[in-house]
């Protein structure tokens, strides 16, 4: 499973805030994604109602609003990888409590709810976990199944998305420079 540590170097200009995630929830941060469906269109704005916030009562309106354009996990053989997600997408906390009623807890957990906009980094330096092979400094990084790999044969058409800046440590973390542009 991919994951990111707080240690990172990323410019706010290299973060896309236009898409939500489509797929199985929970969705882990550090997953590489590509635009789904027809991508982002001007006709699809953030005024998309997700349904009521928990219960429906007569003469009241309490809608959850979300984002319509979405991204999906980049699989082997896909093209158009735009970056990696910086937030988890979850509905509940570790105790099974719904996060839609506690946005402060969601912010503390560095996660967003399904339907909400997820931050996607296109460039930067990240402390990343989820590489199954051993890697070396200067080795090219590819994407396979939403995760980084050093094997271009199992990657997204052999196109690099970054460079490993060191070897994995004993806990499986590796420093990687991403450039998905």
N, C-alpha and C positions, 0 to 999 in steps of 0.2 A: 504494500500500500504506500502511495506517495505521501510525503509530509514535508513541511517547511518549518525551520526554526525561525525565531524572531531576528536572528542575525542575518541581515540582508542589506543590499545597497541597490535601491531602485528609485528612479526619478518619477515624480507624479505625472509628468508628461508621457511616460511610457506605460501608463495604466489606462485600460479601457473600462469605462463604467456604463456600458450600453446593453448588456445582455444578462439574461437569467440562465439558469442551468436546466437542461432537460435530461432526465435519466433517473436512476435509482437514488433515493435519498436514504441515508446521508451520503453526501458527495464530499470527498476529501480535498482539502487545499493541496496544491502542488500537482494537480491533475492537468495535463495538457489538453487543450480544447480547440475545436474548430467551429465556425458558424454552422448552425443547423437550419433546416428548412430553406427559406429564401434569403437568410441573413437579415441584416437590419434594413428597414425601409422607412421612409419618412411618414408613411401612412400608419405605421405602428409606433405609437408613442407610449408613455408610461401610464396612460389612463385606462388600463385594462383591469377590470374588476375580477378579483379572485374568488369572490364569494363573501358571505358574512363572516364576521370575526369570531363567531363561536355559537351564537344563537340568534334566532330571528324572532322579533316581537312586532306586534301590530303597531302601525303608524311610526315605525322607526327605521332608519337606514344606517347600517353599520358595516360598510364594505371594507374588505382588505384590497388594496390596490397593488398592482405589480407591473412587471415589465413583460412585454410580449416577445420581442426577438430573443432567441435562445442560442446557446452553444451546447455541443455534445462532446463526449470524450473522443479524442483523436485515436483512431484505431490504426493498426498496421495496414499500410496501403493507402491511407487517406492523404489528401493534399490540403493545404490551406490552414495549417496549424497557426493560430494567432497568439498563443501564449499559455501561461499557466495560471490557475486560479489561486488567489491569495486568501480566500476565505473558505471555510467549511460551509456546506449548505445542510441545515438540520431543521427538524421540526420540534425536537424535544431535547432537554438537557440530560445530564447523567442520571437524574432521578426520575426521568419519564415525564417531567412537567413540560407543558406546552410553552415554547419560547415566544409565541405570538402574543402572550399576555405579559411577558417580561422582557422587553427590548433591551433593558440595561444588562441583563444576564447574557443575552445573545451577543451584545457588544463585548462583554468581558471574555466570552468564549471565542471571540473572533470568528463569528459565523453569521450567516444571513438565513432567512427563511426561504423556502421554495417560493418562486415567483418574484422575489426581490432581486435587485441587481447585484451581481457578484463582480468583484474587482478582478481583472485579468491583466497580468504583467506581460508585456511584450519583450522587454529587455531588463537586464539587471544581473546582480550577483546574489546567489542564494545558497544557503546551507540546506541541502536537499537529501531526503531519504527515500528510497524506493528503487535504487539501482541494484539489480540482482547480480550482475557480473562485477568482477574486479576492474577498476579503472586506474589510469595513470594520468599525471598532470600533462596537459596539452592535447589529450585525446579528444576527438570529436564526439559530441553528444547528439543522439538521435532520439526519436519518439517511437514507442511501440506500446500499444494498449493504454495510452494516456500517461505512460511513465517513461523516464529516461532509460536509454540503453547505450552501450558502446558498439553495438553490432549493426552495421549498415544493412545487412541482409534482412533483418527483421524490422526495419525501420519504415518510416513514412517516405517511400520512394528514394531512400538514401540521402535525403536533404538534411543537412545539419541544422540543429536549433541552438547549438551552443558549444562550449568547450569546458571540459572538466579541468579544474584548477588545482587538483591534488588527488590523492588516493582516498579511498573510503577509510574511515577510522574504525575502531573496534565495535562501535555501535551502529555502523552502516551509514553514517552521514558523510557527505562529500560536498565540497564547495564547487559550484558550477556557475559559469557565466552564460546567460541565456540571451539570444538575439533572434527573435522570430520575425524579423522584418525583411 
